[in-house]
Amino acid sequence: MRGAFAGRQGMGSVSAEDRMLVDLPFDPARLDRIVAGVPAPDGYRVLSFTGPCPDDLAAEWARMRTQMNEDVPRGELTRTASVVDVDRIRLSDEQMAQQGWTKVRSVALTEAGDGAGYTEMFVSAHDPDFVLQDDTLVGREHRGRGLGALLKAANLEQLGALGGPVEGRRWLQTHTEQGNVPMQHTNERFGFRRVDVLHECEGPV
Ligand SMILES: CC(C)(COP(=O)(O)OP(=O)(O)OC[C@H]1O[C@@H](n2cnc3c(N)ncnc32)[C@H](O)[C@@H]1OP(=O)(O)O)[C@@H](O)C(=O)NCCC(=O)NCCS
């Protein structure tokens, strides 16, 4: 029975995330349709890059990472959202590069240069099959314009053009809380299919 061990310890599921996959290489016809269906809203530009966060974006990236920690739905999970600063961004970039990860990233900026959203995928030199879709955030005041889909499409275009590090990878994998309606809609648009569910459990100590 699913969750039986946790149940015997007095724990119950407080968060359910769908693990979802889409095949790689990503269907170019589907990507074209997505791009055509999500015209870039006025007042924003999207930049894509791989590897460490450039210096001129680091402060905004840290601010958005902190926002992500606050905003990402995690069901009823007890947590304290941590603040991410530039040093932590740098350390994470450095450590993950040492471990063989290539970060594939896109950011949406306003005309004033403020971060409106970002998305990132992680490609491991040691995993021949999976590319991981990590965070996607659109800042609260910028939501409702399809920027999440726009960022993901830009990042997939970048992933497709990477060649070497991505060659042979079979799936892009993401985890999305079942109640996260905007991201579930966005995933659907990209053709992600649910393959299983990750439950996080809590109980009294
Ligand atoms: C998820 C997120 C990036 C989406 O932002 P966005 O791109 O501005 O999303 P939109 O408001 O354009 O909505 C995306 C889709 O969800 C739909 N949607 C949004 N809210 C909805 C609601 N309450 N009910 C039904 N549909 C809704 C939109 O109509 C749109 O549908 P479409 O793709 O069919 O056009 C943003 O909500 C966010 O940053 N959330 C916090 C962080 C997070 O949860 N990240 C994802 C972790 S997996």
The ligand as an SDF file (V2000), in Angstrom:
LIG
                    3D

 48 50  0  0  0  0  0  0  0  0999 V2000
    3.7810   29.4500  -12.7540 C   0  0  0  0  0  0  0  0  0  0  0  0
    4.0660   30.8650  -13.2690 C   0  0  0  0  0  0  0  0  0  0  0  0
    5.5150   30.9530  -13.7250 C   0  0  0  0  0  0  0  0  0  0  0  0
    3.1450   31.1610  -14.4410 C   0  0  0  0  0  0  0  0  0  0  0  0
    3.1980   32.5510  -14.7200 O   0  0  0  0  0  0  0  0  0  0  0  0
    2.6190   33.1180  -16.1210 P   0  0  0  0  0  0  0  0  0  0  0  0
    3.4450   32.6510  -17.2360 O   0  0  0  0  0  0  0  0  0  0  0  0
    2.4400   34.5680  -15.9430 O   0  0  0  0  0  0  0  0  0  0  0  0
    1.2440   32.3390  -16.1830 O   0  0  0  0  0  0  0  0  0  0  0  0
   -0.1280   32.8310  -16.7830 P   0  0  0  0  0  0  0  0  0  0  0  0
   -0.8540   33.6480  -15.7890 O   0  0  0  0  0  0  0  0  0  0  0  0
    0.1390   33.4010  -18.1310 O   0  0  0  0  0  0  0  0  0  0  0  0
   -0.9040   31.4390  -16.8650 O   0  0  0  0  0  0  0  0  0  0  0  0
   -0.4420   30.3000  -17.5470 C   0  0  0  0  0  0  0  0  0  0  0  0
   -1.6470   29.4700  -17.9520 C   0  0  0  0  0  0  0  0  0  0  0  0
   -2.3920   29.0900  -16.7920 O   0  0  0  0  0  0  0  0  0  0  0  0
   -3.7290   29.5810  -16.8850 C   0  0  0  0  0  0  0  0  0  0  0  0
   -4.1720   29.9860  -15.5440 N   0  0  0  0  0  0  0  0  0  0  0  0
   -3.5100   30.8230  -14.7030 C   0  0  0  0  0  0  0  0  0  0  0  0
   -4.2090   30.9310  -13.5350 N   0  0  0  0  0  0  0  0  0  0  0  0
   -5.2990   30.1680  -13.6820 C   0  0  0  0  0  0  0  0  0  0  0  0
   -6.4070   29.8630  -12.8370 C   0  0  0  0  0  0  0  0  0  0  0  0
   -6.5030   30.3650  -11.5890 N   0  0  0  0  0  0  0  0  0  0  0  0
   -7.3690   29.0300  -13.2910 N   0  0  0  0  0  0  0  0  0  0  0  0
   -7.2820   28.4980  -14.5220 C   0  0  0  0  0  0  0  0  0  0  0  0
   -6.2580   28.7440  -15.3800 N   0  0  0  0  0  0  0  0  0  0  0  0
   -5.2840   29.5760  -14.9580 C   0  0  0  0  0  0  0  0  0  0  0  0
   -3.6560   30.7410  -17.8310 C   0  0  0  0  0  0  0  0  0  0  0  0
   -4.9130   30.9840  -18.4490 O   0  0  0  0  0  0  0  0  0  0  0  0
   -2.6420   30.2330  -18.8390 C   0  0  0  0  0  0  0  0  0  0  0  0
   -3.2670   29.2490  -19.6420 O   0  0  0  0  0  0  0  0  0  0  0  0
   -2.8190   28.9620  -21.1510 P   0  0  0  0  0  0  0  0  0  0  0  0
   -1.4170   28.4160  -21.0950 O   0  0  0  0  0  0  0  0  0  0  0  0
   -3.7970   27.9590  -21.6030 O   0  0  0  0  0  0  0  0  0  0  0  0
   -2.8970   30.3040  -21.8040 O   0  0  0  0  0  0  0  0  0  0  0  0
    3.8030   31.9040  -12.1400 C   0  0  0  0  0  0  0  0  0  0  0  0
    2.4790   31.7240  -11.6820 O   0  0  0  0  0  0  0  0  0  0  0  0
    4.7470   31.7840  -10.9740 C   0  0  0  0  0  0  0  0  0  0  0  0
    5.8550   32.3150  -11.0170 O   0  0  0  0  0  0  0  0  0  0  0  0
    4.3320   31.0960   -9.8960 N   0  0  0  0  0  0  0  0  0  0  0  0
    5.1800   30.9180   -8.7080 C   0  0  0  0  0  0  0  0  0  0  0  0
    6.3750   30.0180   -8.9670 C   0  0  0  0  0  0  0  0  0  0  0  0
    5.9540   28.6650   -9.4970 C   0  0  0  0  0  0  0  0  0  0  0  0
    4.9730   28.0640   -9.0670 O   0  0  0  0  0  0  0  0  0  0  0  0
    6.7400   28.1500  -10.4530 N   0  0  0  0  0  0  0  0  0  0  0  0
    6.5360   26.8460  -11.0430 C   0  0  0  0  0  0  0  0  0  0  0  0
    7.0830   25.7750  -10.1860 C   0  0  0  0  0  0  0  0  0  0  0  0
    6.9040   24.1730  -10.9490 S   0  0  0  0  0  0  0  0  0  0  0  0
  1  2  1  0
  2  3  1  0
  2  4  1  0
  2 36  1  0
  4  5  1  0
  5  6  1  0
  6  7  2  0
  6  8  1  0
  6  9  1  0
  9 10  1  0
 10 11  2  0
 10 12  1  0
 10 13  1  0
 13 14  1  0
 14 15  1  0
 15 16  1  0
 15 30  1  0
 16 17  1  0
 17 18  1  0
 17 28  1  0
 18 19  1  0
 18 27  1  0
 19 20  2  0
 20 21  1  0
 21 22  1  0
 21 27  2  0
 22 23  1  0
 22 24  2  0
 24 25  1  0
 25 26  2  0
 26 27  1  0
 28 29  1  0
 28 30  1  0
 30 31  1  0
 31 32  1  0
 32 33  2  0
 32 34  1  0
 32 35  1  0
 36 37  1  0
 36 38  1  0
 38 39  2  0
 38 40  1  0
 40 41  1  0
 41 42  1  0
 42 43  1  0
 43 44  2  0
 43 45  1  0
 45 46  1  0
 46 47  1  0
 47 48  1  0
M  END
$$$$
